Amino acid sequence: MSYYDKHVFFCTNQRAPGEGCCNDFGAGKMRDYVKEKVKVLGVSTGDNRIRINAAGCLGRCDEGPVLVVYPGGVWYTYVDESDLDEIIEDHLKNGRVVERLKI
């Protein structure tokens, strides 16, 4: 059994100027937003332990910004905090994949 119920990796890679990357979309700040929101909501305690991590390049920059949720390897893209709120509520809290954000 895994230590975490869900493990979320945000691509926060920063490439050289002119090369597109997830961090061009504020991925680091978005990761911080989700980490804090999960903590405030208390959804990462007890049986529903959730870990939010930064990752280097996940190799999908052309679809960025991206994050991936394990187990299951569900990949998402997002535009703003409201998209991330939907991922938190539906996928992280309730186990339902957010089809409209899935890549």
ABEGO torsion letter per residue (X at the ends): XBABABBBBBBABBBBBGBBBAAAAGAAAAAAAAAAAAAAAGAABEABBBBBBBBBBAGAAAAOBBBBBOBGGBBBBBABAAAAAAAAAAAAAAGBBBAAABX
